[in-house]
Amino acid sequence: MRLASLRQSVQVEACRVGVDAEAWKLAESGRRLDANLIRLPARQRVGTHTEPDLDVLLLVVTGDGVLGGPDGPRPLTEGTLLWLPRGSTRSLTAGEEGLSYLTVHKRRPGMQIRRR
């Protein structure tokens, strides 16, 4: 068994994609799982999107915010654990102190070039 550490074998980089910042990601080769720690600054938002292929677990690590979805807004607080089934539509908005959350899902297969 191999343990992933924030300080050792896993790449730790803050990279901006829109307003969200990927603070950590699981990066070991050969893995079948993806995990990302996302930090949203206060009042920033991840726009409405749908994940068509993967179920996602979302764990709020610090801060608070709101999960938007077809059933209306849902408060997010430290320790909240949600299962977001594939096909679900959602948005995330950080509260006054920001929002850090961990997402975990099956790894997407890499792109492959095949002969026809």
matplotlib code that plots the C-alpha trace (Angstrom):
import matplotlib.pyplot as plt

x = [0.0, 1.2, 0.2, -0.1, 1.2, 0.8, 4.5, 6.0, 5.1, 2.0, 2.4, 1.2, 0.5, -1.9, -3.1, -6.0, -8.8, -11.4, -11.9, -11.2, -7.7, -6.5, -4.4, -3.6, -4.2, -3.5, -0.9, 0.6, 1.0, -1.2, -4.0, -7.6, -8.9, -8.7, -8.8, -8.5, -8.4, -10.0, -9.8, -12.3, -11.7, -14.5, -17.7, -16.2, -18.1, -17.8, -20.4, -23.2, -22.0, -23.1, -20.8, -22.2, -19.9, -18.7, -20.1, -18.3, -17.8, -17.4, -16.1, -16.1, -12.7, -12.9, -15.1, -18.7, -20.7, -23.7, -24.2, -26.7, -28.7, -32.1, -33.6, -32.5, -29.6, -28.0, -25.8, -22.2, -20.3, -17.1, -17.5, -20.4, -20.0, -22.1, -22.5, -23.0, -24.3, -23.3, -25.6, -26.2, -26.1, -24.5, -22.7, -20.6, -20.4, -17.9, -19.1, -17.4, -14.4, -13.9, -14.5, -12.0, -13.4, -12.0, -13.5, -12.9, -14.0, -13.0, -10.1, -11.0, -9.1, -6.4, -6.9, -5.8, -5.0, -6.2, -6.1, -9.3]
y = [0.0, 3.5, 6.6, 9.9, 12.9, 16.6, 17.0, 14.0, 12.3, 14.3, 17.5, 20.5, 23.5, 26.4, 26.8, 29.0, 27.8, 30.5, 31.3, 27.9, 26.9, 23.4, 23.3, 19.6, 16.6, 12.9, 12.4, 8.9, 6.9, 3.8, 5.1, 4.4, 7.3, 11.0, 13.4, 17.1, 19.7, 22.9, 26.3, 28.9, 32.5, 34.2, 34.7, 33.1, 30.7, 27.6, 28.0, 25.7, 22.5, 18.9, 15.8, 13.4, 10.4, 10.2, 10.0, 12.4, 12.5, 16.0, 16.7, 20.2, 20.6, 24.2, 27.2, 27.3, 27.9, 26.9, 24.0, 25.1, 22.5, 21.7, 21.2, 24.6, 25.8, 23.5, 24.9, 23.5, 23.6, 22.0, 18.2, 18.1, 14.9, 14.7, 12.2, 13.9, 11.2, 11.3, 13.4, 15.8, 19.6, 21.8, 25.1, 26.0, 29.4, 30.1, 31.9, 34.9, 32.8, 30.9, 27.2, 24.3, 21.0, 17.6, 15.8, 12.1, 10.2, 7.4, 8.4, 9.2, 7.1, 8.9, 9.7, 7.0, 7.1, 4.0, 2.8, 2.7]
z = [0.0, -0.9, 1.0, -0.7, 1.2, 0.7, 1.3, -0.4, -3.7, -4.6, -6.6, -4.7, -6.9, -6.8, -10.3, -11.3, -13.5, -13.6, -9.9, -8.4, -7.3, -7.3, -4.1, -4.3, -6.4, -6.3, -9.0, -8.5, -11.7, -12.1, -9.9, -10.7, -8.6, -8.9, -5.9, -5.8, -3.0, -4.3, -2.5, -3.5, -2.1, -0.3, -2.4, -5.5, -7.6, -9.7, -12.4, -13.1, -14.8, -15.3, -14.9, -17.4, -16.7, -13.1, -9.6, -7.4, -3.6, -2.2, 1.3, 2.8, 4.6, 5.7, 5.3, 4.1, 1.1, -1.0, -3.5, -6.1, -8.0, -9.5, -6.0, -4.8, -2.7, -0.1, 2.6, 2.8, 6.1, 7.4, 7.5, 4.9, 2.7, -0.5, -3.2, -6.5, -9.0, -12.6, -14.6, -11.8, -12.4, -9.7, -8.9, -5.8, -4.1, -1.3, 1.9, 3.6, 4.8, 1.5, 0.9, 0.6, -0.5, -1.6, -4.6, -5.3, -8.3, -10.6, -12.9, -16.4, -18.9, -20.9, -24.5, -26.9, -30.6, -32.4, -36.0, -37.9]

ax = plt.figure().add_subplot(projection="3d")
ax.plot(x, y, z, "-o")
ax.set_aspect("equal")
plt.show()
